Amino acid sequence: MEQASSFGAEFIYDEAIGIEETENGFRVRTRGGKTYEAKALILAFGKKPRKLRALNEERFAGKGVSYCAVCDAPLYRNKRLLVVGWGEPALEAVSILKRYDNEVLVAHESRRSDDFAERLRELKVEFIQGVKVKEIRGRDFVEEVVLEDLGTHEENVLKVDGIFVELGYVTETDWIKGFVETDERGEIIVDELGRTSREGVFAAGDVTDFPYKQAVIAAAQGAIAALSASNYLRRIMGESEIRSDWRKLTG
């Protein structure tokens, strides 16, 4: 951020909810009621964690409900925590949370028993199967969760100090469908230069259809999209594009 700011970049904290093409470029509308004009756009809003869809989930987001164990685990020490998820992401969250002397429980809708359940037993972690989180309760912070048995529909109240959601991620691109082309997963289709189906609009990172979702890859895609956007602006302003090819430079 410091480096970008030193070159004149401006940071605006808001959520884009609409884009339209204008005579001079593009107009972006935000949830905060603002509009911004631009001659080129880079879409790099990644993916969002899949929600529990439980009552009061939004209310307690950041107040006991977390979607990132790596980010928030240090805030919890000697607590009783519930991880909602399955597979490697859930196991990783359990491992991280237990480093801080927390009691960890795991819950998931599935009733099947496989290596995941066995690994939890090895970690001495209680696994509650065949349930969904129906409601989250508390005053200012999470205090308890209501679990509904999917077979009997009986409800059980569980006292916890926090909930870590590890249900994977989803691409929320409905608001740009029709503006740029997306695939069957809702991911933005790009070429090797980060160009989308609409001229002047580029995309990078997990929101694109590139198959490997890693931070280092997203960062590289961001650099590619930025260079492509820069060349696009040079071209529409009548300037020559800048391309560096090591073989040409040394040949």
HELIX and SHEET records of a PDB file:
HELIX    1   1 GLU A    2  SER A    6  1                                   5    
HELIX    2   2 ALA A   69  ASP A   72  1                                   4    
HELIX    3   3 ALA A   73  LEU A   75  5                                   3    
HELIX    4   4 GLY A   87  LYS A   98  1                                  12    
HELIX    5   5 ASP A  115  GLU A  122  1                                   8    
HELIX    6   6 ASP A  174  ILE A  176  5                                   3    
HELIX    7   7 GLY A  205  VAL A  207  5                                   3    
HELIX    8   8 ALA A  215  ILE A  236  1                                  22    
HELIX    9   9 TRP A  246  THR A  250  1                                   5    
SHEET    1   A 3 ALA A  16  THR A  22  0                                        
SHEET    2   A 3 GLY A  25  THR A  30 -1                                        
SHEET    3   A 3 THR A  35  ALA A  38 -1                                        
SHEET    1   B 2 LEU A  41  LEU A  43  0                                        
SHEET    2   B 2 VAL A 201  ALA A 203  1                                        
SHEET    1   C 2 LYS A  48  PRO A  49  0                                        
SHEET    2   C 2 TYR A 169  VAL A 170 -1                                        
SHEET    1   D 5 VAL A  65  SER A  66  0                                        
SHEET    2   D 5 GLY A 162  GLU A 166  1                                        
SHEET    3   D 5 ARG A  80  GLY A  85  1                                        
SHEET    4   D 5 GLU A 103  HIS A 108  1                                        
SHEET    5   D 5 GLU A 126  GLN A 129  1                                        
SHEET    1   E 3 VAL A 131  GLY A 138  0                                        
SHEET    2   E 3 VAL A 142  ASP A 149 -1                                        
SHEET    3   E 3 GLU A 155  LYS A 159 -1                                        
END                                                                             
